[in-house]
Structure formats: C-alpha cells, structure tokens
Amino acid sequence: MAYVPVGASTQNPGLQHQAAVYYDRKGLSRLYPMLQFNRIGYRKPLPLKSGRTVQMYRFNIPGANLVPAAEGVVPNPVPMSSYTISATVEQYTDFTTTSTLYEETDISNTIEEAVSTISFRGARSADTITRLEVDSNTSQIVDTVGANLTAADFKIQTTLMAGLNVMPYGNGDWMSVVHPYCIYDLMSDNTAGGFIDSMKYSAGTQVLNGEIGKIAGCRILRSTNVGNDGTAAPATKYYNYIFGYQAFAVIDLQGRGPKDVVDPANQRFKVEVFSDPKSLADPTGEIGTVVRYRFVYAAKTTDPQRLKIVRADASVI
C-alpha cells in the first residue's frame, strides 16, 4: 500500500493555533501534617472583658501525721498552702488577598485555595505555639534506652511519672505524640508488651484521629509537627512526647480561640472571607477578596513532672 502523507499533525509547526493546553481547574492534594498538641492540653477558657492573664493554682499536698494526739489537748490546725501559675494570651493574625482583575480572569478557584492555605497556616501556627511551650521544658528531655524508640522507653517514662504520683488522663491512658519515623521502630519492636495496633481495640474504644495504636498504656498519635535536636538528617533525633493529666493548659479567649484542627486535609480552621469594595484603604476597588484568621490564645506548662520528651534516632533514615 502506498504511503499517504499527513497534512496536519501535532508536530506541524505551521499550525500554531492548535498549540493549546488544557488546565486542570482543581489543585492537587498537599502534604499536610497531622496536628495533635492542642487537643491534648487542659482546656482553660478566659472570659471576655476579664483581662489578658489567667491565674491558675494548685494546693500543695501536706505530709503525713505521725504524732499521736495527746489526750485533752487540741492539736494545731493543718496549714494549707498553694502556688499560682499564670499565662497571658496573645493575638495571632494573618491574611492573604487577591486582586479584582485576577478574580475576573482566573480560570481556577483561587479563593478556595487561599482559604485552604490560610486555614492550614492558622491551624499549624496554633499547634506549633503549643508544641514550643512543651519543648521549653528542656529538663524533661531524655534519650532512648537503646539505639531507637521501643516499648521500654514508654514503660520507663510512665513508671517514672507514676512514681511521682502523676496520673494518666481520665480514660486511664497516657497520651503520646510520636513522629512517623519513630513509629516504625515501635511497630518493629517485637518484645512482649509491645505495640498494639488500634484496629485490635477499636471496637470498644473511640479511636482518635491520627491514633495508630497503644504501647505501655500510651495512646500513640502520629504527627510530623514535632521538635528535634536541630542536627541535619540522617543524624536528626526526633522528639516524642508522653503526657500525664494536666501537664499543660491551653487558654482560649472566649469566642476568640483557635479551632482544634487535627487533619488539615479534611478540617478547616476558623477563617473569614470577605470583600469590601468601599474601603477607604482601597478606593478604586483593586482588592477583590480577603481571607484572614485571628485568634487569641496561650499555652502554658502547669507541671513539668507530668510530661516527658524522649529524643530518638530513627532507624528508617
């Protein structure tokens, strides 16, 4: 059969009008970390019109009475004492904008992406503010027993806290935030009393978002938003956290606190979206839409003895 030449093809340089590109109008998924710290904290609201500082307190525990009471003698009263813990809330704000012309010619939904961006920035900011307060307890940073994180580390640290009369949360479990690289080492630890996958107890327990299992009475919550020792990979040692009850408080100004977001891919932070073409700051209407957040918040350690930060090398990297 004779060869029939093609007069028009995608390789023809003379057909410039066909050099078109179809643009997908929906952005691809982003790599969001799980955010776990805010929901672990002891929630302490601050009412409006009540100042910026919350003063919490604890009573000291008296010692034992080892002296028999003398007959007919009224003993001295037991002295009571307490100490205070204060935290001052700060406001945190951010925004982004689009131009009117951009919105009028945009082929995709940039406003939706702006909401997603500002939502994540707000959620990560609140979580990191809390985590940095926890990280400030440098006296509670310890290294692993062996080369990597194992069940032994959780057994030792919860035992040490229990020895100080630190109690777990009301559900009877300690709470722990662990980096995924270190979770790999926990799941690889095959010693007795080791890792229990959440699928094995999910029928009788409400599994938290990001909870992957238990070990030594600790509920393991996955997050990459953790501290580290500051060295470069692969020498990085990641911080893994174990918390007893009321180790730290999170203080929200009433109605102004951050929304707890654990999974930014499926949850939205509290943001505002608005347009104001009559603003004196924009007399010609150049600004199309503003996306912003504002929250008033503080995180405060209430007792360093109630937490441990286990610094761990990760075998997977």
Secondary structure, 3 states (H helix, E strand, C coil): CCCCCCCCCCCCCCCHHHCCCCCCCCCCCCCCCCCCHHHHCEEEEECCCCCCEEEEEEECCCCCCCCCCCCCCCCCCCCCCEEEEEEECEEEEEEEEEEHHHHHHCCCCHHHHHHHHHHHHHHHHHHHHHHHHHHCCHHHEEEEEEEECCHHHHHHHHHHHHCCCCCCCCCCCEEEEECHHHHHHHHHCCCCCCCEEHHHCCCCCCCCCCEEEEECCEEEEECCCCCECCCCCCCCCEEEEEECCCCEEEEEECCCCCCCCCCCCCCCCCCEEECCCCCCCCCCCCEEEEEEEEEEEEEEECCHHHEEEEEEECCCC
